[in-house]
Amino acid sequence: MSHRPLRGLTRLLSGLTAALTLGALLTPAASADPPPPQLEVSASTDSGAHLVGKPFPLTVSLHSLAEYPLTGLHVSLDQIGGSWLNVKDWAGLDPSGPGVTLDPGATAAVTLTAEVDWWTGPPQVRVSTWLAPSDQLPAEVTVPFIDPTTTTGSADGVVYGDRNGNHAFDPGEGLAGATVQVYSPQSRFPVTTGADGTFTFTGPAQRYAVSADALPGGWIAEGGQGPAFDVGGDQPSSGVLLRAVRPFSDKLQATASLDRTTYAAGDSAQLTVTLTNTSAETLTDVSGWCDRVGDDPDSLVGWKSWSDLVYPASLTFAPGETRTFTETGTVPPAASQYGGFGVACDFGPAMAGPEGYPAIELWAKVPGTAAGTSGRIYHDDNHNSTQDAGEAITSTAVSLVDHTDGQVVATGQTDADGHVAFSAVPAGRYDLRVSDGWVPVGGHGGQVQAGTCQSCGWEWSLIYAHA
């Protein structure tokens, strides 16, 4: 009797068993339910629409859904759309802070401080923690804002000269004709005070800062960052006070001279400084400081060794007292490239700012290679410190005046772009004198430099205004 059919059946069953076994191995197991989230996040802001540039509270609530403590929770914000939200204060929830720990079922509410500086629409953010995404329920929030591109508002203030030093605005102290700068990261708007020192600004609704400059009668604005100035919104600024004080130069007078008018690089130069207390009060803690630019290559070398005059010296002047100081320095090696060297120092209370201090500024000649100097002059009508269309001072005579002796070295005329060039003039410092009543505006004072120094060949761009 043949056994072949039995062997075939055995092989068939074996193959079927193997196939079933392999299929069982390849068939995925039924997926388990994902673990439940361990944390719920919510976020909210205070009621009302906010102003660009004005900080606002963002409250973040963390509620534990876990059966065990959640430790060291830190918050992160992801931008979804609109303006960038800048967190100014994380209240300890940033990576460098301690974070927060939650017991099972506990809730913690923490208030962050945020701000929008640049407007591109209402900010939309996702608020979460550093837990895995599957372990938390994040929050999304859109912060309501007043759109500064479509909404305007007004705010006002006053510039006053604090004549009696009581840090308060008293009758008659308003300064007429002062320029107030209303500014934000995106823009700057000048406003002029009226006869009583008051000013009003109307413009895009947002938070600005304000500062006073170009004050009449020698007054100087009190230092420090300008106060917040809210234009629009539910609480626009009103009666913002900008305090001005008398300059220290009202009390202390400074004069100086050098022992020569022309030097060579490496020469010794002797400087004589005379300080006089012109007030009826004793002046204390007076010291000098020079070269505030810092290691300027065309400044007299060695001033920091003048221990009897510059900081940390602390000088006292009785009413009416005059003192004279004789100091020695060295003409800098690069002086011939600039056609000379300078000495610039100011004097006043050591720990205060130098604005309004009596100052000396001298320039002595050092012969150097003749070179050209050129650039543009313009009237900055929109006060953006950039020459725009229609702002060039055209077809106007310009003189290059020696800064030391006042002699006219060269003359020229501006073209249609306000450009003027002077070629092959002696190396040195010059004042740019513009005809038709134009005077320099800003800190440059109309000064330009000719020579072979690295910056001497750069084109200048100077702002002028009618006197």
Sequence and secondary structure as in RCSB ss.txt:
>XXXX:A:sequence
MSHRPLRGLTRLLSGLTAALTLGALLTPAASADPPPPQLEVSASTDSGAHLVGKPFPLTVSLHSLAEYPLTGLHV
SLDQIGGSWLNVKDWAGLDPSGPGVTLDPGATAAVTLTAEVDWWTGPPQVRVSTWLAPSDQLPAEVTVPFIDPTT
TTGSADGVVYGDRNGNHAFDPGEGLAGATVQVYSPQSRFPVTTGADGTFTFTGPAQRYAVSADALPGGWIAEGGQ
GPAFDVGGDQPSSGVLLRAVRPFSDKLQATASLDRTTYAAGDSAQLTVTLTNTSAETLTDVSGWCDRVGDDPDSL
VGWKSWSDLVYPASLTFAPGETRTFTETGTVPPAASQYGGFGVACDFGPAMAGPEGYPAIELWAKVPGTAAGTSG
RIYHDDNHNSTQDAGEAITSTAVSLVDHTDGQVVATGQTDADGHVAFSAVPAGRYDLRVSDGWVPVGGHGGQVQA
GTCQSCGWEWSLIYAHA
>XXXX:A:secstr
   HHHHHHHHHHHHHHHHHHHHHHHS          SEEEEEEE SS B TTS EEEEEEEEE SSS EEEE E
EEEEEESS  EEEE TT STTS  EEE TT EEEEEEEEE  S SSS EEEEEESS GGGEE EEEE  B  TTT
 EEEEEEEEEE TT SSS  TT B TT EEEEE SS EEEEE  TTSEEEEEEESEEEEEEEES GGG EE  S 
  EEEESSSS   SEEEEEE  GGGTEEEEEEES SB  TT EEEEEEEEEE SSS EEEEEEEE TTSS TTB 
BTGGG TTTBTT  EEE TT EEEEEEEEE  TTHHHHTEEEEEEEEEETTS  TT  EEEEEEE     EEEEE
EEE  TT SSS  TT B  S EEEEEETTT  EEEEEE  TTSEEEEEEE SEEEEEEESTTEEE STTTTEEEE
SSSTTTTS EEEEEEE 
